[in-house]
Each structure stands twice: as structure tokens, then as C-alpha cells.
Amino acid sequence: MSLRSIKTIAKYGLGLLFLALLVYAFIPAAEEVDIERVRRGDVEIILEAEGKTRIRDIYVVSAPIDGRVMRVESEPGDMVHAGETVIANMTPADPDFLDKRSETQARADVRGAEAVKWQASTQVDRARAALDFAEAEYRRNEELFKKGNVSIARLEEAELQLKMRKAELRAAEADLQVAESQLESAQARLVQPGAAEEAGEKDIHDHICQVCVHAPVNGKVLRVMHKSEGVIAIGTPLAEIGDPTNLEIVVEMLSRNAVKVRPGDSALIRRWGGDEEINARVRLVEPSGFTKVSALGVEEQRVNVILDFIDPPEKWQTLGDAFRVEAGIIVDRAENVLYVPVSALFRENGQWSVFVFSEGRAVLRPVQVGRKNDQEAEIINGLKEGEQVVVHPGNAIADGVRVVERKL
């Protein structure tokens, strides 16, 4: 081969190499994507909502009378026993102060009551004197009757007079008791605040329990609503008592989600402060909802869903009344099905589709989707177990585009 032929071949070779490099330079590079396998397992439909714990039965201890309550010594967390632990000690309230006119009127009532008492006492003396005379007269007639000097009629008349005088004495004594009561009542209206203590009666600060307010049930003091000493009205709440081990969970759900929940549904209590999730069960979906304004100012209809703990108290014993929790209620479950991440799904021509990773390319494939939650979606048709799908496909991914798995 001549030198000229060798140069010609080399020239054409370099031209072809340059053309090949030029074509390669314009071939788009493979897109890096995240890939997940099609798996088989359980897909759970979970509704998430915030809630709080609540003691099932809370008892409010209230004042049984109008009066003065001593300082409540109980503190939140104290153990109490039904009918034994004294929550509060009460005494009757001090009387009201009298103004000048009321005091003058009360003193006049006292003087009038004293006069009535004196009059009743005089009537008792008169009745007693008449009775003494009737008794003596009866004894004389009885002696004369025995001697035959008076008739039986005379003796019976003396006996009648004796009975009448006894009755008159009893009536006079009753009138005297009424007059004494009226006098005491009139004198009581003159009592000013503090007069009882000055008269030597027991100080209200004595430790003797006068009106004892006992705990109605066994449990713990949850909160004290009235701590300091003072005069209060009947029915004033003093403290709340309950059993901290008898907890339930109240979850506020949007009404459109609450209609999917049924009593007996399982639930998981998350982000409550412990290391493990707590198992619970739906006991009640309240039949009446309520309106609540969201943080964005939107009115929402919400429904309370009541959950009971399933796990033993040792697992959640650090929870107390009105503690915040987050609950996930399982409203549906598909067992042993194929599923893919929800992020792999997208709509193509009105149908759910995915990109399958096959031989270095993304292959568009329509699928039929069943149950779906915020993480996984059940695949009824279109994929096989073990196939790889592209998750979070971007706008650069299309059918047939070369792709490569992104390295972490």
C-alpha cells in the first residue's frame, strides 16, 4: 500500500471519529432518578388527628353551704380516699353588719320581746297559784265527801276545776317558751360580725372540723379551684378529683373524616412523649359535632372520637389529664397486596400511571390503583412484584428516556 493510500485512509478515519464524537456530544445524558421496588405487604388507611387525654370520670367537689371556707391544704397529685379525706373545712358565714336604722329596729324588737316574756311569765305565776288553790280545794272536798258532808257533785266540780287549772298552767308555760324564743331571735338579729368570738365562743380558726367536705371517690386531686380562705356561696367549686389510671383519649376530627371511623377501629397513639407507640381502640364516635375556627380563621365542623387504651397502664402511666397526643386511626386495611410509594404515581390521560425502570430507560405504564394512604398505594393491576419504579419523576422524565439510579 502506497503512502498516499495510507494518508487517505487516515484522513477518512479521523473524519469518522470526529463525526462519531459530534453525534455522541449531542446525545442527552441519562437522568438520575430515585428507584423503589414493587413490594408485597399490608396497606393501611390511617386518619391522623390531634387529641388529648381525659380522665373518664371527674368529680367536682363543691361547697355544700354558704359560709367561710378555711384554706384548702390539698395539692394537685395528693391521694384521697372516699369519705375519709377532708378536702375543705367550712363554717357558717359571719352575720351582716347592721346599719343605724336596722340596729334601732332590732333593739326595739328585743324590748318588745322582753315585755312579752314578762307578761307570759306573769301568766305562768297566776296559773300556778290558781292550780295550788284548786288542788287544796279538791283535797278539802275529798275529805268532806268521805265524811258525808258534801255531795258527789261537789267533789266532781272540784276535780274539774283542778284539771282546768293544770291545763291553764301548761298553756301558760308554752306561751312563756314562745316568748323566750322570740326574745332569743330578736337578740340574734343584734349580733355583729366578730361578736361571737368576743363572747368566748370557739374561734373559726380552730382545727375542729365544723362542716367537713370529704372526697367523694378514691383517686387524686387533679386541680384546686379555690385555695385561699374566704366566704363563698353554696355550689362554689373547690377541687376536682379523679383516677389518673382511668384515662381515655378525645380526638377532634373533621366531620368528613369522622364518618369513616367506626367503633372498634384500631388506633396508634404517636408523638405523645414516649419512645413507643401506644395501641388504642375507638370506643365512640359522638353523634353531635361542633364548630371550631382553625388557625387560618376557617370555620370547621369537628366531631369528638373517643379512644380507649389497649396497652397496659405501665406503658402510658406518665400521661396525665389533658395531655396532648397525636392519634392515627386505622379505618381500612388491605392485606398481602402489591404496593408502591404514592410518590411514584401520576395522572396520564386521566389514568394512574408509573415509570418502570427497565434496561436503563423509563417505560410508561398505566396501572390500576386500589386503597391508598399518604405513603403507599395498592396496585391491583399493571405491575409485578420485584419490578422497579421511578419515584418523584420530574418533568424531564418521559417514556423511553434514559435514566440511571441516583447514588446516595
VOGU-3710 file (C-alpha; in Angstrom, 3 decimals, decimal comma):
1> mslrsiktia> 0,000/0,000/0,000  1,358/3,338/-1,005  1,941/6,209/1,342  -0,786/8,196/-0,376  -3,371/5,472/0,289  -2,399/5,321/3,952  -2,863/9,086/4,289  -6,275/8,872/2,596  -7,432/6,117/4,953  -6,167/8,043/7,976
11> kyglgllfla> -7,986/11,164/6,815  -11,300/9,326/6,419  -10,778/7,579/9,794  -10,241/10,840/11,574  -13,328/12,277/9,889  -15,476/9,353/11,000  -14,105/9,623/14,551  -14,859/13,327/14,634  -18,379/12,667/13,315  -18,917/9,969/15,978
21> llvyafipaa> -17,714/12,303/18,724  -20,009/15,019/17,405  -23,049/12,705/17,422  -22,199/11,475/20,933  -21,908/15,025/22,182  -25,493/15,740/21,169  -26,929/12,557/22,760  -28,694/13,639/26,030  -27,187/12,281/29,246  -29,146/9,766/31,341
31> eevdiervrr> -31,375/11,365/34,029  -30,637/10,480/37,629  -33,735/9,181/39,402  -34,783/7,549/42,668  -35,964/3,973/42,296  -38,123/1,762/44,540  -39,171/-1,858/44,132  -42,742/-3,060/43,907  -43,337/-4,843/47,204  -45,976/-7,083/48,728
41> gdveiileae> -47,418/-6,396/52,161  -50,230/-4,653/54,043  -51,560/-1,225/53,148  -53,341/0,599/55,985  -55,597/3,606/55,559  -54,890/5,821/58,574  -56,591/9,083/59,518  -54,322/11,361/61,523  -55,685/13,817/64,092  -54,645/15,636/67,249
51> gktrirdiyv> -56,256/14,880/70,579  -55,780/14,999/74,308  -56,141/12,644/77,206  -59,059/12,916/79,591  -59,889/11,216/82,862  -63,064/9,284/82,231  -64,895/10,349/85,415  -64,019/13,699/87,020  -65,761/14,715/90,247  -66,087/18,378/91,182
61> vsapidgrvm> -66,153/18,948/94,947  -68,351/21,978/95,708  -69,289/23,977/98,795  -72,376/22,433/100,465  -73,363/25,673/102,272  -72,987/29,430/102,148  -70,151/30,175/104,543  -66,477/30,622/105,199  -64,062/28,022/103,882  -60,701/27,513/105,542
71> rvesepgdmv> -57,577/27,417/103,382  -57,589/24,222/101,306  -54,462/22,260/102,208  -54,801/19,640/99,433  -52,441/19,944/96,471  -52,746/18,553/92,932  -51,467/14,989/92,931  -52,453/14,209/96,533  -54,101/10,830/97,061  -57,615/10,932/98,529
81> hagetvianm> -59,954/8,262/99,886  -63,710/8,321/99,554  -65,482/9,524/102,688  -62,225/9,831/104,652  -60,031/12,570/103,192  -61,187/16,078/104,128  -60,911/18,382/101,140  -62,146/21,514/102,916  -63,405/22,717/106,311  -66,263/25,220/106,330
91> tpadpdfldk> -68,033/27,306/108,962  -71,210/29,355/108,728  -70,660/32,847/107,358  -70,484/35,850/109,717  -73,703/37,899/110,015  -74,060/41,089/108,023  -73,282/44,479/109,621  -76,357/46,394/110,787  -76,901/49,984/109,762  -78,213/52,517/112,321
101> rsetqaradv> -81,870/52,135/111,397  -81,732/48,324/111,345  -79,978/48,288/114,718  -82,575/50,638/116,252  -85,387/48,469/114,929  -83,689/45,293/116,218  -83,280/46,810/119,703  -86,943/47,801/119,722  -87,861/44,218/118,783  -85,758/42,985/121,698
111> rgaeavkwqa> -87,550/45,299/124,158  -90,915/44,175/122,829  -89,907/40,513/123,150  -88,752/41,123/126,725  -92,149/42,643/127,577  -93,955/39,682/126,020  -91,766/37,317/128,008  -92,514/39,210/131,272  -96,221/39,058/130,509  -96,051/35,330/129,775
121> stqvdraraa> -94,079/34,758/132,969  -96,819/36,584/134,945  -99,456/34,378/133,368  -97,481/31,312/134,448  -97,375/32,603/138,037  -101,122/33,233/138,002  -101,837/29,790/136,547  -99,597/28,126/139,113  -101,304/29,984/142,013  -104,743/29,023/140,679
131> ldfaeaeyrr> -103,591/25,407/140,412  -102,363/25,413/144,027  -105,756/26,725/145,162  -107,617/24,131/143,040  -105,504/21,301/144,483  -106,217/22,457/148,070  -109,930/22,855/147,298  -110,065/19,356/145,832  -108,374/17,833/148,890  -110,863/19,591/151,261
141> neelfkkgnv> -113,879/18,418/149,281  -112,450/14,910/149,134  -112,197/14,793/152,954  -115,690/16,208/153,373  -117,044/13,699/150,872  -115,554/10,844/152,851  -117,366/12,175/155,972  -120,603/12,584/154,062  -120,720/16,374/154,398  -120,641/17,142/150,596
151> siarleeael> -122,287/15,553/147,648  -120,564/13,700/144,850  -121,407/16,589/142,507  -119,427/18,990/144,672  -116,396/16,666/144,558  -116,630/16,253/140,776  -116,837/20,033/140,354  -113,637/20,427/142,424  -111,917/17,763/140,322  -112,958/19,567/137,127
161> qlkmrkaelr> -111,557/22,839/138,420  -108,281/21,068/139,227  -107,961/19,697/135,689  -108,731/23,077/134,154  -106,081/24,804/136,270  -103,465/22,216/135,215  -104,314/22,804/131,571  -104,115/26,553/132,055  -100,648/26,177/133,619  -99,390/24,082/130,696
171> aaeadlqvae> -100,728/26,670/128,235  -99,098/29,498/130,154  -95,759/27,656/130,229  -95,997/27,072/126,463  -96,649/30,794/125,924  -93,594/31,533/128,043  -91,413/29,259/125,891  -92,683/31,016/122,756  -91,883/34,386/124,289  -88,376/33,230/125,237
181> sqlesaqarl> -87,776/32,005/121,672  -88,952/35,317/120,242  -86,602/37,146/122,587  -83,619/34,999/121,555  -84,495/35,570/117,881  -84,679/39,326/118,406  -81,363/39,330/120,290  -79,722/37,263/117,499  -80,523/39,987/114,971  -78,316/42,325/117,027
191> vqpgaaeeag> -75,224/40,104/116,723  -72,495/41,850/114,728  -69,551/40,125/112,925  -66,952/39,041/115,488  -69,357/39,313/118,450  -69,491/35,534/118,858  -65,714/35,315/119,252  -65,685/38,217/121,743  -68,333/36,381/123,752  -65,917/33,477/124,206
201> ekdihdhicq> -67,249/31,091/121,547  -64,905/28,815/119,584  -62,689/30,626/117,084  -63,394/29,777/113,463  -59,692/29,065/113,019  -59,798/26,135/115,460  -58,759/22,893/113,808  -62,015/21,175/114,751  -63,864/20,334/111,542  -67,294/22,002/111,616
211> vcvhapvngk> -68,672/21,330/108,134  -66,345/18,745/106,615  -66,241/18,410/102,826  -64,969/14,884/102,092  -63,614/13,331/98,907  -66,453/11,538/97,057  -64,228/8,854/95,445  -60,789/7,307/95,660  -58,232/8,950/93,396  -56,036/12,012/93,177
221> vlrvmhkseg> -56,590/15,740/93,386  -56,413/16,994/89,798  -56,714/20,719/90,419  -57,705/23,082/93,228  -60,077/25,848/92,106  -60,404/27,680/95,451  -57,238/27,668/97,550  -57,437/30,621/99,927  -59,688/31,174/102,921  -62,779/33,227/102,269
231> viaigtplae> -66,549/33,485/102,220  -68,102/31,594/99,307  -71,562/30,782/98,032  -73,150/27,357/98,044  -72,100/25,335/94,995  -68,735/27,083/94,537  -66,256/24,541/93,020  -63,395/23,773/95,402  -61,424/20,970/93,721  -61,543/18,314/91,021
241> igdptnleiv> -60,867/14,667/91,850  -60,364/11,707/89,540  -58,485/8,471/88,951  -55,455/9,135/86,682  -55,285/5,461/85,711  -58,768/5,666/84,185  -57,784/7,668/81,108  -59,369/7,971/77,686  -58,383/9,959/74,597  -60,542/12,587/72,913
251> vemlsrnavk> -59,607/13,183/69,279  -61,096/16,081/67,319  -61,641/15,054/63,692  -63,136/16,842/60,732  -66,681/15,585/60,207  -65,858/14,373/56,683  -63,193/12,098/58,180  -65,185/11,096/61,253  -67,871/9,452/59,082  -65,249/6,884/58,049
261> vrpgdsalir> -64,491/5,857/61,630  -66,355/3,023/63,336  -66,343/1,859/66,965  -63,794/-0,941/67,311  -61,296/0,508/64,817  -57,674/0,202/65,905  -55,581/3,286/66,548  -51,952/4,182/67,253  -51,008/6,961/69,668  -47,902/8,737/68,401
271> rwggdeeina> -45,745/11,672/69,420  -47,012/11,627/72,990  -43,546/11,908/74,540  -42,669/8,227/74,908  -40,349/6,106/72,817  -43,009/3,637/71,636  -46,411/3,942/70,025  -49,416/3,103/72,197  -52,198/0,866/70,938  -55,761/2,083/71,357
281> rvrlvepsgf> -59,259/1,329/70,092  -62,191/3,529/69,084  -64,990/3,299/71,657  -67,340/6,034/70,495  -67,887/8,489/67,678  -70,006/11,204/69,231  -73,263/11,737/67,315  -73,109/15,542/67,558  -70,428/17,773/66,079  -69,354/21,323/66,880
291> tkvsalgvee> -67,919/24,328/65,063  -64,298/25,292/65,589  -62,283/28,055/63,971  -58,928/26,884/62,609  -55,644/28,744/62,916  -56,320/30,214/59,463  -59,672/31,600/60,591  -61,766/28,993/58,752  -64,849/27,560/60,440  -64,713/23,762/60,519
301> qrvnvildfi> -67,193/21,162/61,677  -65,470/18,743/64,018  -66,513/15,593/65,856  -65,079/14,074/69,023  -63,859/10,488/68,668  -63,247/8,677/71,974  -60,419/6,132/72,209  -59,616/3,600/74,933  -56,108/2,373/75,723  -55,366/-1,267/74,910
311> dppekwqtlg> -51,809/-1,454/76,212  -51,341/-1,876/79,993  -51,099/1,286/82,137  -47,392/0,668/82,778  -46,719/1,729/79,188  -48,522/5,093/79,418  -48,568/5,778/83,171  -46,642/9,059/82,716  -49,605/10,529/80,822  -51,996/12,684/82,822
321> dafrveagii> -55,233/14,556/82,327  -55,400/16,918/79,293  -52,016/15,825/77,813  -51,607/16,395/74,067  -51,239/13,354/71,792  -51,482/12,523/68,101  -53,619/9,578/67,025  -53,685/7,581/63,815  -56,964/5,681/63,387  -56,851/2,692/61,025
331> vdraenvlyv> -60,118/2,839/59,068  -59,232/0,299/56,330  -56,580/-2,325/55,586  -55,513/-4,312/52,524  -53,505/-7,404/53,468  -50,797/-9,085/51,370  -51,146/-6,861/48,294  -48,721/-5,259/45,864  -47,957/-1,656/46,659  -45,726/1,173/45,509
341> pvsalfreng> -44,871/4,551/47,038  -47,537/7,171/46,384  -44,789/9,434/45,034  -44,356/7,082/42,064  -47,932/7,671/40,826  -49,072/10,405/38,476  -52,025/11,013/36,178  -51,537/10,436/32,437  -54,543/10,903/30,143  -56,866/10,634/33,120
351> qwsvfvfseg> -55,376/7,344/34,327  -52,935/6,459/37,086  -49,506/5,629/35,672  -45,907/4,951/36,715  -42,499/4,897/35,081  -40,964/1,422/35,212  -37,154/1,251/35,277  -36,278/-1,250/32,522  -32,881/-1,709/30,843  -31,713/1,795/31,665
361> ravlrpvqvg> -34,863/3,511/30,426  -38,083/4,844/31,926  -41,053/2,974/30,481  -44,527/4,500/30,892  -47,060/2,004/32,200  -50,688/2,557/33,246  -51,767/0,891/36,491  -54,958/0,253/38,414  -54,826/1,644/41,949  -56,818/0,362/44,934
371> rkndqeaeii> -56,524/1,574/48,509  -54,165/4,468/49,046  -52,782/6,329/52,054  -50,281/9,166/52,319  -47,298/6,824/51,787  -48,277/3,676/49,889  -50,812/2,747/47,217  -52,249/-0,675/46,456  -51,632/-1,853/42,876  -54,441/-4,034/41,557
381> nglkegeqvv> -53,136/-4,428/38,006  -50,198/-3,282/35,873  -47,121/-4,238/37,927  -45,399/-7,336/39,232  -43,613/-7,894/42,496  -39,936/-7,003/42,281  -40,222/-4,553/39,384  -38,589/-1,171/39,873  -40,448/2,121/39,536  -39,254/5,710/39,443
391> vhpgnaiadg> -40,326/7,811/42,427  -40,730/11,579/42,247  -40,445/11,677/38,437  -39,658/15,195/37,221  -40,636/16,984/34,014  -37,515/15,633/32,281  -38,726/12,033/32,611  -40,752/10,726/29,677  -41,448/7,390/28,082  -38,191/5,902/26,747
401> vrvverkl> -35,865/8,439/28,372  -32,564/7,002/29,550  -32,347/7,020/33,337  -29,817/5,922/35,930  -30,337/5,325/39,647  -29,201/8,207/41,771  -26,341/7,335/44,098  -26,689/8,459/47,678
//
